Amino acid sequence: MKRKEVKRLLKEHPEFESWLLEDESRVKSVRSNPSTAEELFKRWSDRKKGKLDFDTISQKTKRASEMLTGVQSIMDMMADYTKKL
């Protein structure tokens, strides 16, 4: 990548720029060799995708837990009813 392309990439993805600025070694590597920005961007986007998947998984887990709690309460009511008979 050329410097202009790196600047455009950073402009289009401000979150990536802030991620780069978190670590001084990443900043130094991009300044010394702009072609490393592409590799770092791939690493960042893969990491970001992982986060999104984790959020989706946690939402699905929460929903499943709520459904199982509902089923458990129904089963408890049925067990109480059969005890009364």
C-alpha positions in Angstrom: 0.0 0.0 0.0 1.1 3.5 -0.7 0.8 6.4 1.8 -2.2 7.8 0.0 -4.0 4.5 0.2 -3.3 4.2 3.9 -4.6 7.7 4.5 -7.8 6.9 2.6 -8.1 3.6 4.5 -7.8 5.5 7.8 -10.3 8.1 6.7 -12.9 5.5 5.7 -12.4 3.5 8.9 -11.8 5.7 11.9 -12.3 2.8 14.3 -9.3 1.1 12.7 -7.3 4.3 13.1 -8.1 4.4 16.9 -7.1 0.7 17.2 -3.8 1.5 15.5 -3.2 4.4 17.9 -3.7 2.2 20.9 -0.3 0.5 20.4 2.8 2.6 19.5 4.5 -0.4 17.8 1.6 -0.6 15.2 2.0 3.1 14.5 5.7 2.8 14.0 5.4 -0.3 11.7 2.9 1.6 9.5 5.0 4.7 9.4 8.1 2.8 8.5 6.4 0.5 6.0 2.9 1.5 4.8 2.3 -1.9 3.2 1.9 -3.4 6.7 -1.3 -1.4 7.1 -3.1 -3.8 4.9 -2.1 -6.8 7.0 -3.0 -4.9 10.2 -6.4 -4.0 8.7 -7.1 -7.6 8.0 -6.2 -8.5 11.6 -8.4 -5.8 12.9 -11.4 -6.7 10.7 -11.1 -10.4 11.7 -11.0 -9.4 15.4 -14.0 -7.1 14.9 -15.9 -9.9 13.2 -15.2 -12.1 16.2 -16.7 -9.5 18.5 -19.8 -9.3 16.4 -20.2 -13.1 16.4 -19.7 -13.1 20.2 -22.5 -10.5 20.6 -24.8 -12.6 18.4 -24.0 -15.7 20.3 -24.6 -14.1 23.7 -28.0 -12.7 22.5 -29.0 -16.2 21.3 -27.9 -17.7 24.5 -29.9 -15.3 26.5 -33.0 -16.0 24.4 -32.5 -19.8 24.8 -32.1 -19.4 28.6 -35.3 -17.4 28.8 -37.2 -20.1 26.9 -35.7 -22.9 29.0 -36.7 -21.0 32.1 -40.3 -20.8 30.8 -40.3 -24.5 30.0 -39.0 -25.4 33.4 -41.7 -23.4 35.1 -44.4 -25.1 33.0 -42.9 -28.5 34.0 -42.9 -27.5 37.6 -46.6 -26.5 37.4 -47.4 -29.9 35.8 -45.4 -31.7 38.5 -47.3 -29.8 41.2 -50.6 -30.7 39.5 -49.9 -34.4 39.4 -48.9 -34.4 43.0 -52.3 -33.0 43.9 -54.1 -35.8 42.0 
